[in-house]
């Protein structure tokens, strides 16, 4: 049989950048406007379908009737090996396919025999040869990116010592094409500019202004419309009034990373930046801590990593935690251990946007940085991942699911999406994710696979991001508005910790009760509506958010 079919593209050089993934974009923005129309006119959106000629090897097969060796159907495939049932069904129709599918093997044939009384049909390979076909592909569309001029990123916000300017930069991904202009509205006022716009910003106070923008291309179409919300607040501590804090919420933001989950919730962080527990320090050393964890000390003592020869109680209490003597003896080891994951936490925060201090505080509360199984409960790792937690991560963080699933299941299965998998495949995936967070290793030093523990840091960050998304949807379902319109950024993170710790049922009931009582959707009021079985989340949130 011939080798695997080789595919090549015979197109002009600029097609080399085509993404060979057909992406359907349905834009409901009305009829295309003239280039000469007002800046506030609605753009047409991308219109970039190209026809590509693909060369491949064609394989011809015949479906032949045993009774009289009559060819009843021709089948052409583009793959090596026998035609699949789908190939036969498409080429020959349902009736012939059904007859072929129940044809038994024809026994007792002599080599070279061309006639038979056997019933049914058989396949016969005829030949293979070069062929080509035309396919439609969607070319990458123009985009517009948002940044600020003359500002520096400080604690997930932007600090500007000169009047802030919003910069819109058009990008045309196709060679030999260019951005011919950018249009839009700034706080309702239309603007038009070339491939780069510089828009002076005025102070908004605690409110914000809206920016709608899009780009036109020499290709003959436009980008899709984009949006941004911009808040500009004068620095109250600057007596001269010569500095500002600027925050931008947009999918097109190209500056320093936004405050974690701010875009998901459409919620601005507090003016001047989030509180310390929701920040990532400028330097790794800012994560260092020195807390005398009794349970961590107990595990280190049990594993023989601490000398407790001078402790009359062997350094341990009956429950497995370190005694006061054990805590003191283990202090240097405990300090070193609780900071050994800081580098991975810091890197993960930079990669995902989830605040580093939040991740570390969560590990502190959940496991005291001991990444094995702490109890008989099915909770594992630094952040004590459960089966339900894994379900949340895979369901509410699609980007993470797309990365993780092919490590466990076939690509063809993963492409269905997590909600469409059968129960068995979902369970397999959840189990694999939980195991990936469990660093217990009976044959490893200290009983831990520390490489597995390092890997799990990103798993817990992705799980937190999934919880952000779920919290946002719960609020929207109940109040039909963006979370940032009804709750503060800090309170939304506290709700996310409730969701992580107690589950979406506890959070949903509390949100609904708070809303029905006509009270503000903040932590002070929501925490009072957590049911009895959910109230353990209050101490959990208060501990992590200090």
N, C-alpha and C positions, 0 to 999 in steps of 0.2 A: 504494500500500500504506500501511497505517496506520503511525503512528510507533511507536517502541520502547515495549514494554509498561511501564506505570508501576505500581510496587508500593508499597503503603502498608499500614500496620498499623492495624487498628481494635481497639484494646484499651484497657484502663484505663490511666491515666496512669503508674502505676508500671511497666508493661511497657516503658516507654521505655528502661529501662536493660538490657533483655534483650540478651544477646549472641546474634546470629542465627547462631550456630554450634552445632550439636548435638554436645555432648560426652558421650560415654558413660563413666560412672564405674562400674566394677565393684568393689564393696566386699565383701570376704568377712569380715565381722565379726559374723555371727550375727544372731539375732533382736533386734528393738528392745527396749530395756529401759524400764521405767517411769521417769518423772521422779523418782519417790520412792525408787528403788532406790539401792544403795550407790554412792559416787562412783567406785569401780573398775569399775562395770558397763560393758560395751562399748556404745558409742553406735550408733545405726542408720545414721548417715551422711546425706548430703544426699538429699532426695527432692523434686526441684523440676522436674517436667515440666509445662509449661503449654501450652494449646492457643491458637494465635494465628490469627486470620482474616486472610488476605492477599488483597487485591484485585489483579486483573491483567486484561489484555486477552486474551480467548480468540479463536483463529482456527480456523474450521471449514473443512475440506477434504473432498472426496469422492474416493475412488478408483473410477474408472469403467472398465468394460470397453469397448474400442473397438468390438467386434463388434455390440453391441446397445445401447450407452450405458446399461447397467444400473449403478446405484450398488451396488458390492459391499462398500464399507466407508466408515465415517465416521471422520475423523481430527481430533482437537482438539489444537492446540498453544498454547503460551504465549509464542511468539516470532514476530517478523516474518520473512517469507521462506518459502520452500518448506519443507514438512516434511522432516526429516532421515530417513535410513534407519532410525534407531532409533525415531523417531516412528511410522513406517509399520509396523515390525515389531511394536511393542507394541500398536498399535490393530488391525491386520489379521491378525496371526499369521504364522507362518513360511511357509506355503504361498503365500499371496497376495504376501508380501514377495518371495519368490524369483521369482515370475512377473513382478512389477513390475520387479524389478531387471534382468531380461534383455529388457525390452520395448524394441525399437528405435524410433527416431523415425518418426513416421507422415508420409510425404512426399506431396505433391500434393493436400493438402486445400484446398478453396475456403473462403473466409471464410463462416462461418455454416453450414457443413456439419455435420450432427448424426449422420451415420451413416458408417461406414467399414468396409472389409474388413481394416483393419490389425489385426494380432494384438496381444494383451496389454492393458495398462491405462494410463490417464493420470490425472493429478491435476487437480482442478477446485476453485478457490477459491469458497467459498459466501458467508461473511460473517464479520465480527468483531464482538465486543461485550464488555461488561463481565462479569466472572465473579469468583468468589472460591473460596478453598479453605482448609481448616484444616490447620495443620501443628503438630507438637509441637516445642517448644524447651526446652532446659535452662536454667533461671534460675541466675544466679550464686549460689554457696553461701556460707554464713557461714564466716569464718576466724578464727583466733586468732593474734595477733602476739606475739613475745617481745622483751623489752628488759630493761635493767637500770636500777635507780634509784640515783642518787647516784654514778655512776661516769663517768669520762672515758676516751675512746679515746686510747690512746698506742701508736704503733708496732704497729698491728693487734691489740692486746690491750686489755683494759679495766682501768683502775687505779682502785681504790676506796679512799677514805680513811675510809669508814664501813662498818659491816657490810653486805655486799652483799645486795640484794633483787632477786629475779627478778619481773618484771612480765609478766603475761599479759593482753592486751587483746583482747576479742572485737569483731568487726566484722561487721555485718549490711548487705549491699549493697542490699537491697530497701527502698525507701521504705515507711513505715508499718509496718515490722516492726522488731523489736529483739532483741538478745541477752538471753536470760532467765537465763542462768547458764553458768558454766564449771566443768567437773569434770576430774579426772585423778588421777594419782599422782605424788608426788615421792619418788624413791628408794624406791618400793614403798608409801609411805604415801598413802592417799586424801585428797583435798581437794575442797571445794566452795566456790564463791564466786559473786559476781554477775558483771557484765559485765567487771570488771577484778579480777584477782587480784594480790596482793602476797605473795610467798613468800620468807621469810628463808632465806638460804643458809648452810650450814656449810662449813668447810674440808674439802676432799677430798684434799689432798696431790696427788701425781702422778696419782692416779686421777680418777674422775669420777662423777657421779650422773646417773641417767636421769629425765627428766620426760616423762610421757605426758599429753596434754591435748586437750580438745575443747570445743566450745561448743554450747549449745542455743538455738533461736530460737523466737520467738513464731509463726513460720510453721508450726511443728509438727514440725520435723525437727532435725537436728544438723549440725555440721560433720563432716568426716572426722576421724579421730584424727590428731594430730600428735605428733612426738617432738622431744626436745632432749637433748643431752649437755652437762653443765655441769661445768667444772673450776674450783675455788676454791682458790687457793694463797696462804698468808700471805707477805707480802713479807719475805724473809730479811734484807734490809738495813735494815728498820725495827725498831730495838731495842725499841720500845714495843709492837710487834705490833698496830699500829692501821691497817694498810693491807693490801690484798689485790689479787692479779691474778686476774681472772675471764675465762674464755673460754667461749663458747657456740657449739655446732654445731647448727644447725637450719635447715631450709628456711624457717622462719617468723621468722627473726631480723630485727628491724627497727632495730637499732642501726647503729653505724658499720660499714663494710665489713669482712667477715671476712678473715683472712689468705688470700692467693690459693690456691685449690684445696683449702683445708682441708675444706670441706664435701664436695667430690667424693671425697676420700680418707677422710673421717671421721677426720681426724688433727688433733690439737691442735698448734699451734705451740709452740716452747719457752716455758717460763714466763718472763714478762716481755716476750715478743715475739720475732719471728724475728731471725736474724742480719742484719747490715747489708745484705748482698747480696740479701736477700729482703724488703726494706722499701720503702716509698714515703715519702720525707721529708715533713715537715710543710709545708715551703715549697719552691717550685721551685728556689731557689738551692742547695738541698741536693744537687742532681744535678750541679752544675758539676764539671768535671774539667779537668786540664791535663796531658795525656800526649803526649809527642813521637812521634806515630805516623809511622813512616817511609813506609808505603804511602799513607796519606792525604796526607802531604806530597808524595809523588811525583805523585799525581794532580793536586793543586793546581798544582804546578810545570808539569806537562804541559799544563794548561789555561791557562797564562799568568797565573794568579792570584797568583803570587809572583815577585818580582824576585830572580833568582839570578845577576845580572851579576858579582858578586864571587866566584863559585864557579868554579874552574878546570875542574871536571868537569860544568858546567852544572847542578849540584845533583842529578844522578841517577846511580844505579848501573845496571849492564847489565840487571838484572831489572825495572827500572821504579820501584823504591823510591828514596827520597831518600838521597843520600849524607850523611855527617855535616855537610858544609857546607850542603847543601840543607835538612836537618832544622832546622838553626839558623836559616837564612834564612826558613823557612816557619813557625817557631814561633808567631808571633802569629796567622797565618791558620789554622793547625791548631787552636789553642786556641778560636778563635771558631767554627770549623766543627764541632768535636766537640760543641759545646754548642747548636748551632742547632736541634736536634731535641728539646731538653729539654722545651719547653713541650708539644709533642705527646705525648711520652712520659708526662709528668706527668698530662695530661688523660686519656690512654688508660688509665693505671693506675687512676685514679679511676673510670672508666667500667666497666672489666672486672674489677678486683680483682687483675690480674696485677702483681706488684711492679715499680715503676718502675726501681729499681736493677738488677733482673734483666734487664729489657728493654735498658737501656743497656749493661750488661756484655755481653749477647749480641751487640748491634750492634758493640760494640768488638771482640769476638773474630772475628765473622763477616766484617765489611767495613771496619772502622776508619771507619765512618760515611760511606763512599762508596757511594751507593745504586745505582750502575750495575752492569753486568756486570764482574766483576773478572778472570775467567779465561775460558778456552774452555769450561769446564764449564757445564752448563745450570743455573746457580745465580744468582739475581738478587736485587737489592735489599739493604737494610740488614741483613736477617737471612738473606740467601742462600737464598731459597725455591726448592725444586725441585718437579718434578712429583709425586714421592712425598710431599713435604711438603704440597702442595696437596691431595692425596688424603686425607691424615690430617686436615687442617683440615675438609674437607667431610664426611667420614665420622664423625668423632668430636666434632664441634661442631655439632649439629643446628640450634641457634638461629642460628648464623652462616650455615649453609647456607640456611636459610629467608630470610635477609636478602639474601644474595648471589645466589642462583640466579635470581630474577626479573629481575636486571639483565642476565642473559645469555640465558636460555631463557624460553619461554612459561610462564605461571603453571600452566597445565594439565599441563605436563611436570614442573615443579618439585614439584607436589603429590604426585608418586609417591614422593618421597624419594630421596636420593642412591644408596642401595644398589639401588634398583629401576630406575634409569635404564639405558638401553642403553649399551653401551661407547662409542659415538660421542658421545652427550650427556655422559657422564662426562668424556671426553677434552676436549670443548669447554669444559666448566666448569673443569677443571683448568688448561687453557691460559689461560683468561681470568683466573683467579686469579693465576697466575704473572706474567702480563703486568701485572696491577694493581700488583705489587710492584716492577716494573722501571722505574726512573726515567730510564733512558738516553734521550736525545733529541738527535739529531745537530744539530738546528737551534736548540737552546736555549743560552743562556749557560752556559758550563762543560760543555756537553754533557749537562745534566741538567734534567728537569722536576721542580722542587722541590715543586710542589703534589702531584705523584704520589708523591713520596717521603714527604711528610707524611701522605698518605692511607694509605700502606703501613704506617705504625707500628701502626695498629689491626689490620691484617691479620696481622701477626706476633704481636700479643698474642692474637688469637683462635686462631692456630695453636698457640701455647704452651698455651692452655687445652684445645685438642683433644688435645694430647699428654698433658696431665694425665689426661684421661678414659681414654685408651688405656692408660696405665701402670696406672691403677687396675684396669682390666679384666684386664690381663695378670696382675697379682698375684692378683686374685680367682680367675681361671681356674686358676692353679697351686696356690694354697693354700686356696681356698674360704673366705676371710675378708676382712674389710675391710682395705684397705692400712694404715690407721692402727693396726690391731691388731698388726702385725708389723714396721712400719718407722716411723722418726721422720719428722716433717714435713720437716726439712732433707734427709734422705736421699731422701725421695720426690721432692723437686725435683731432686736430683742424678740420680736414675733418669730423670726426665723429660728432662733434658739429654742423657743417653745416647740416649734414644728419638729426640729431635730431631736429634741429630748422626749417630748410627750406625744408627738404625732399630730397629723393634720386634723383628726377628730377633735382633740382638745382645743386647738386653735380656732377651728371653724365655729364651734359652739360659743366660745368666748367672744369672737368677733360679732356673731349674730346677736348675742345678748347685749353687748355694748351698744350696738347700733339700735336695737329695739328700745333701749333705755334712753336714747337720745343723747348719749354721752360722747365726748371726743374719743376718737380711736387712737389713744396713746397708751403707753405701758401702765401708767398709774391706774387708769380705768379698766383696761382689758384684764390686768392681773386680778382684779377683784371679781371677775366673772369666770375665772377658771374653776371648773367643777372640782369637787373634793378629790377625785382620783387624779386630777391633773395639777394640783397645787404644788406638787414637788418641783414643778418647773420654775416656780418663783425663785426659790433659793438657787436653783441652777443658773438662771439668767443673772441674778444679782451677783453671784460669785464670778461668772465669766466677764461681766461687763464692768467690774471694778478696775 
